[in-house]
């Protein structure tokens, strides 16, 4: 009877140990599964964010370099990009039109292609002197544009037109690539004297306005004072009723300077 009792206790202890091992291994496997699922996702999100952040720094350098070409400080510049998890693209066509007193200024309208750095969930776009970070849920300005309105006894508006034109429409990725920008031509139009009503229009090819159009509309409205708006409302409004949607700004100024510079670019 004593031996039988001892054997029963050993069997129960053995079963408990087996059950304990099973529970421990189950917890370990479940933990590994949770870590693998959520850990990999978190690492992926961190990597994607790092890629875009690095691209933002490179695009700021590109903006500075292109601005130097625009102002005639140099005839050309080269900007390096790391594209292990990103790409450089020639963007969709954008058209800029400037009218003063109802007539087109210079050889307007002008057509160009932005420079686009694209990551997994965001794109950085250099467009007419500004860099904008564009995401599915919205967009923010990375650098400011060169559009300036100076109110005073004689109001003055400076409208930049940076015509970035690609040698070929393409997309490149992998390794280190370079954006080479070169000044190809320039023309400035100055109109002064009595106040004139100016219409500045940006049109994006496509069926809908890109998210960055909101950044342009908001920043231009912040730059143009209410006193310069004939209607007494906001200067810039969007129009999505046309085939190619756009934003149109209407304002008055005594002196209008439209500085047009063509800059060719290619990826190497």
VEXLONU-388549 format. One record per residue (C-alpha): residue number from 1; residue in three letters; x, y, z. Coordinates in steps of 0.2 Angstrom, whole numbers. Each point is the difference from the previous one (the first is absolute). Last residue first. Layout:
<marlos>
pos NUM; code ALA; px X; py Y; pz Z
...
</marlos>
This chain:
<marlos>
pos 268; code UNK; px 115; py 300; pz -313
pos 267; code UNK; px -17; py 8; pz 0
pos 266; code UNK; px -4; py 15; pz -11
pos 265; code UNK; px -4; py 18; pz 2
pos 264; code UNK; px -3; py 15; pz -11
pos 263; code UNK; px -3; py 17; pz 8
pos 262; code UNK; px -10; py 13; pz -9
pos 261; code UNK; px -1; py 17; pz 10
pos 260; code UNK; px -15; py 12; pz 0
pos 259; code UNK; px -1; py 15; pz 12
pos 258; code UNK; px -17; py 8; pz -1
pos 257; code UNK; px 2; py 17; pz 8
pos 256; code UNK; px -16; py 10; pz 3
pos 255; code UNK; px 0; py 18; pz 6
pos 254; code UNK; px -16; py 9; pz 6
pos 253; code UNK; px -9; py -15; pz 6
pos 252; code UNK; px -18; py -8; pz 0
pos 251; code UNK; px -5; py -17; pz 4
pos 250; code UNK; px -7; py -16; pz -8
pos 249; code UNK; px 6; py -17; pz 4
pos 248; code UNK; px -6; py -16; pz -9
pos 247; code UNK; px 2; py -18; pz 5
pos 246; code UNK; px -2; py -14; pz -12
pos 245; code UNK; px -9; py -15; pz -6
pos 244; code UNK; px 4; py -8; pz -17
pos 243; code UNK; px -17; py -5; pz -8
pos 242; code UNK; px -9; py 15; pz 8
pos 241; code UNK; px -12; py 0; pz 15
pos 240; code UNK; px 14; py -2; pz 13
pos 239; code UNK; px 4; py 19; pz 2
pos 238; code UNK; px 10; py 5; pz 15
pos 237; code UNK; px 0; py 18; pz 8
pos 236; code UNK; px 13; py 13; pz 3
pos 235; code UNK; px -1; py 18; pz 5
pos 234; code UNK; px -12; py -2; pz 15
pos 233; code UNK; px -14; py 12; pz 1
pos 232; code UNK; px -1; py 19; pz -3
pos 231; code UNK; px -4; py -3; pz -18
pos 230; code UNK; px 14; py 11; pz -7
pos 229; code UNK; px 13; py -9; pz 11
pos 228; code UNK; px 15; py 11; pz 4
pos 227; code UNK; px -6; py 6; pz 17
pos 226; code UNK; px -2; py -19; pz 5
pos 225; code UNK; px 18; py -2; pz 0
pos 224; code UNK; px 8; py -13; pz -12
pos 223; code UNK; px 13; py -11; pz 9
pos 222; code UNK; px -12; py -10; pz 11
pos 221; code UNK; px -12; py -3; pz -15
pos 220; code UNK; px 15; py -6; pz -9
pos 219; code UNK; px 5; py -12; pz 14
pos 218; code UNK; px -18; py -7; pz 1
pos 217; code UNK; px -3; py -3; pz -18
pos 216; code UNK; px 18; py -7; pz -3
pos 215; code UNK; px -2; py -12; pz 15
pos 214; code UNK; px -18; py -5; pz -6
pos 213; code UNK; px 7; py -4; pz -17
pos 212; code UNK; px 12; py -12; pz 9
pos 211; code UNK; px -14; py -13; pz 1
pos 210; code UNK; px -1; py -2; pz -18
pos 209; code UNK; px -15; py 8; pz -9
pos 208; code UNK; px -10; py -13; pz -10
pos 207; code UNK; px -2; py -6; pz -17
pos 206; code UNK; px 18; py 2; pz -6
pos 205; code UNK; px 11; py 14; pz -6
pos 204; code UNK; px 3; py 12; pz 13
pos 203; code UNK; px -4; py 19; pz -3
pos 202; code UNK; px 8; py 14; pz 9
pos 201; code UNK; px -8; py 18; pz -3
pos 200; code UNK; px 6; py 17; pz 4
pos 199; code UNK; px -13; py 14; pz -5
pos 198; code UNK; px 6; py 18; pz 3
pos 197; code UNK; px -10; py 15; pz 0
pos 196; code UNK; px 10; py 16; pz -3
pos 195; code UNK; px 3; py 15; pz 10
pos 194; code UNK; px 8; py 15; pz -10
pos 193; code UNK; px 18; py -1; pz -4
pos 192; code UNK; px 11; py -16; pz -1
pos 191; code UNK; px 1; py -15; pz -10
pos 190; code UNK; px 17; py -10; pz 0
pos 189; code UNK; px 2; py -16; pz -10
pos 188; code UNK; px 16; py -11; pz 3
pos 187; code UNK; px 6; py -13; pz -12
pos 186; code UNK; px 12; py -14; pz 3
pos 185; code UNK; px 9; py -14; pz -9
pos 184; code UNK; px 7; py -18; pz 2
pos 183; code UNK; px 7; py 0; pz 18
pos 182; code UNK; px 6; py -17; pz 4
pos 181; code UNK; px -6; py -13; pz 13
pos 180; code UNK; px 8; py -17; pz 3
pos 179; code UNK; px -9; py -11; pz 12
pos 178; code UNK; px 11; py -14; pz 6
pos 177; code UNK; px -3; py -18; pz 4
pos 176; code UNK; px 7; py -11; pz 14
pos 175; code UNK; px -6; py -18; pz 1
pos 174; code UNK; px -17; py -6; pz -6
pos 173; code UNK; px -13; py 10; pz -9
pos 172; code UNK; px -4; py 9; pz -16
pos 171; code UNK; px -16; py 7; pz -8
pos 170; code UNK; px -1; py 8; pz -17
pos 169; code UNK; px -6; py 14; pz -12
pos 168; code UNK; px 15; py 5; pz -10
pos 167; code UNK; px 11; py 16; pz 0
pos 166; code UNK; px -11; py 6; pz 14
pos 165; code UNK; px -6; py 18; pz 1
pos 164; code UNK; px 0; py 11; pz 16
pos 163; code UNK; px -8; py 16; pz -5
pos 162; code UNK; px 1; py 11; pz 15
pos 161; code UNK; px -13; py 14; pz -1
pos 160; code UNK; px 2; py 12; pz 14
pos 159; code UNK; px -13; py 14; pz 3
pos 158; code UNK; px 6; py 16; pz 8
pos 157; code UNK; px -13; py 12; pz 5
pos 156; code UNK; px 3; py 18; pz 5
pos 155; code UNK; px -12; py 12; pz 8
pos 154; code UNK; px 6; py 19; pz -1
pos 153; code UNK; px -4; py 9; pz 16
pos 152; code UNK; px 2; py -16; pz 8
pos 151; code UNK; px -4; py -19; pz -2
pos 150; code UNK; px 13; py -12; pz -5
pos 149; code UNK; px -7; py -16; pz -7
pos 148; code UNK; px 13; py -15; pz -3
pos 147; code UNK; px -1; py -16; pz -8
pos 146; code UNK; px 17; py -9; pz 3
pos 145; code UNK; px -8; py -16; pz 7
pos 144; code UNK; px 3; py -6; pz 18
pos 143; code UNK; px 8; py -17; pz 4
pos 142; code UNK; px -7; py -16; pz 8
pos 141; code UNK; px -18; py 5; pz -3
pos 140; code UNK; px -13; py -12; pz 6
pos 139; code UNK; px -12; py -12; pz -9
pos 138; code UNK; px -15; py -11; pz 4
pos 137; code UNK; px -7; py -17; pz 4
pos 136; code UNK; px 8; py -10; pz -14
pos 135; code UNK; px 16; py 9; pz 2
pos 134; code UNK; px 9; py 15; pz -8
pos 133; code UNK; px 15; py 9; pz 7
pos 132; code UNK; px 2; py 16; pz -10
pos 131; code UNK; px 16; py 8; pz -6
pos 130; code UNK; px -1; py 17; pz -7
pos 129; code UNK; px 8; py 10; pz -15
pos 128; code UNK; px -12; py -5; pz -13
pos 127; code UNK; px -3; py -18; pz 5
pos 126; code UNK; px 12; py -11; pz 9
pos 125; code UNK; px -11; py -14; pz 6
pos 124; code UNK; px 3; py -12; pz 15
pos 123; code UNK; px -11; py -16; pz -1
pos 122; code UNK; px -7; py -10; pz 15
pos 121; code UNK; px -5; py -18; pz 4
pos 120; code UNK; px 14; py -11; pz -7
pos 119; code UNK; px 12; py 14; pz -5
pos 118; code UNK; px -1; py 11; pz -16
pos 117; code UNK; px 12; py 14; pz -4
pos 116; code UNK; px -8; py 11; pz -14
pos 115; code UNK; px 7; py 14; pz -11
pos 114; code UNK; px -13; py 10; pz -7
pos 113; code UNK; px -4; py 1; pz -19
pos 112; code UNK; px -2; py 16; pz -9
pos 111; code UNK; px -13; py 10; pz -11
pos 110; code UNK; px -1; py 19; pz -2
pos 109; code UNK; px -15; py 10; pz -5
pos 108; code UNK; px 6; py 13; pz -3
pos 107; code UNK; px 13; py 7; pz -13
pos 106; code UNK; px 1; py 17; pz 9
pos 105; code UNK; px -15; py 4; pz 10
pos 104; code UNK; px -17; py -6; pz -6
pos 103; code UNK; px -13; py 14; pz -2
pos 102; code UNK; px -15; py 3; pz 12
pos 101; code UNK; px 7; py 15; pz 9
pos 100; code UNK; px 15; py -10; pz 4
pos 99; code UNK; px 0; py -19; pz -3
pos 98; code UNK; px 11; py -13; pz 7
pos 97; code UNK; px -2; py -19; pz -5
pos 96; code UNK; px 9; py -14; pz 7
pos 95; code UNK; px -2; py -18; pz -6
pos 94; code UNK; px 5; py -16; pz 9
pos 93; code UNK; px 5; py -16; pz -9
pos 92; code UNK; px 1; py -16; pz 10
pos 91; code UNK; px 16; py -3; pz 10
pos 90; code UNK; px 16; py -7; pz -6
pos 89; code UNK; px 5; py -13; pz 13
pos 88; code UNK; px 13; py -4; pz 13
pos 87; code UNK; px -2; py -16; pz 9
pos 86; code UNK; px 0; py -7; pz 18
pos 85; code UNK; px 7; py -15; pz 10
pos 84; code UNK; px 18; py -1; pz -5
pos 83; code UNK; px -1; py 17; pz -8
pos 82; code UNK; px 13; py 11; pz 8
pos 81; code UNK; px 0; py 17; pz -8
pos 80; code UNK; px 14; py 11; pz -6
pos 79; code UNK; px -3; py 18; pz -6
pos 78; code UNK; px 10; py 8; pz -15
pos 77; code UNK; px 0; py 19; pz -4
pos 76; code UNK; px 0; py 10; pz -16
pos 75; code UNK; px 3; py 17; pz -7
pos 74; code UNK; px 4; py 8; pz 17
pos 73; code UNK; px -5; py 16; pz 10
pos 72; code UNK; px -13; py 3; pz -14
pos 71; code UNK; px -15; py 2; pz 12
pos 70; code UNK; px -8; py -15; pz -7
pos 69; code UNK; px 16; py -10; pz 0
pos 68; code UNK; px 2; py 4; pz 19
pos 67; code UNK; px -18; py -4; pz 3
pos 66; code UNK; px 3; py -17; pz -8
pos 65; code UNK; px 14; py -4; pz 12
pos 64; code UNK; px -10; py 6; pz 15
pos 63; code UNK; px -15; py -10; pz -5
pos 62; code UNK; px 10; py -16; pz -4
pos 61; code UNK; px 8; py 2; pz 18
pos 60; code UNK; px -18; py 1; pz 7
pos 59; code UNK; px -4; py -16; pz -11
pos 58; code UNK; px 15; py -9; pz 8
pos 57; code UNK; px -6; py 4; pz 17
pos 56; code UNK; px -18; py -6; pz -4
pos 55; code UNK; px 7; py -16; pz -8
pos 54; code UNK; px 8; py -4; pz 17
pos 53; code UNK; px -17; py 3; pz 9
pos 52; code UNK; px -9; py -10; pz -14
pos 51; code UNK; px 12; py -15; pz 2
pos 50; code UNK; px 0; py 1; pz 19
pos 49; code UNK; px -20; py 0; pz 0
pos 48; code UNK; px 1; py -16; pz -10
pos 47; code UNK; px 12; py -8; pz 11
pos 46; code UNK; px -9; py 4; pz 16
pos 45; code UNK; px -17; py -6; pz -8
pos 44; code UNK; px 9; py -16; pz -6
pos 43; code UNK; px 7; py -3; pz 18
pos 42; code UNK; px -17; py 2; pz 7
pos 41; code UNK; px -7; py -12; pz -12
pos 40; code UNK; px 14; py -13; pz 4
pos 39; code UNK; px -3; py 2; pz 19
pos 38; code UNK; px -19; py -1; pz -2
pos 37; code UNK; px 0; py -17; pz -9
pos 36; code UNK; px 16; py -7; pz 6
pos 35; code UNK; px -2; py 6; pz 18
pos 34; code UNK; px -18; py -8; pz 0
pos 33; code UNK; px 6; py -16; pz -7
pos 32; code UNK; px 15; py -1; pz 12
pos 31; code UNK; px -12; py 3; pz 14
pos 30; code UNK; px -12; py -13; pz -6
pos 29; code UNK; px 14; py -13; pz -2
pos 28; code UNK; px 7; py 4; pz 18
pos 27; code UNK; px -17; py -1; pz 8
pos 26; code UNK; px -3; py -17; pz -9
pos 25; code UNK; px 17; py -6; pz 6
pos 24; code UNK; px -3; py 5; pz 18
pos 23; code UNK; px -18; py -8; pz -1
pos 22; code UNK; px 7; py -16; pz -7
pos 21; code UNK; px 14; py -1; pz 12
pos 20; code UNK; px -12; py 2; pz 15
pos 19; code UNK; px -12; py -13; pz -7
pos 18; code UNK; px 15; py -12; pz -1
pos 17; code UNK; px 5; py 5; pz 18
pos 16; code UNK; px -17; py -3; pz 6
pos 15; code UNK; px -2; py -17; pz -8
pos 14; code UNK; px 16; py -5; pz 8
pos 13; code UNK; px -5; py 6; pz 17
pos 12; code UNK; px -16; py -10; pz -2
pos 11; code UNK; px 9; py -15; pz -5
pos 10; code UNK; px 12; py 2; pz 14
pos 9; code UNK; px -14; py 2; pz 13
pos 8; code UNK; px -9; py -15; pz -7
pos 7; code UNK; px 16; py -11; pz 1
pos 6; code UNK; px 3; py 5; pz 19
pos 5; code UNK; px -18; py -5; pz 4
pos 4; code UNK; px 2; py -17; pz -8
pos 3; code UNK; px 17; py -3; pz 9
pos 2; code UNK; px -8; py 4; pz 17
pos 1; code UNK; px -15; py -12; pz -4
</marlos>
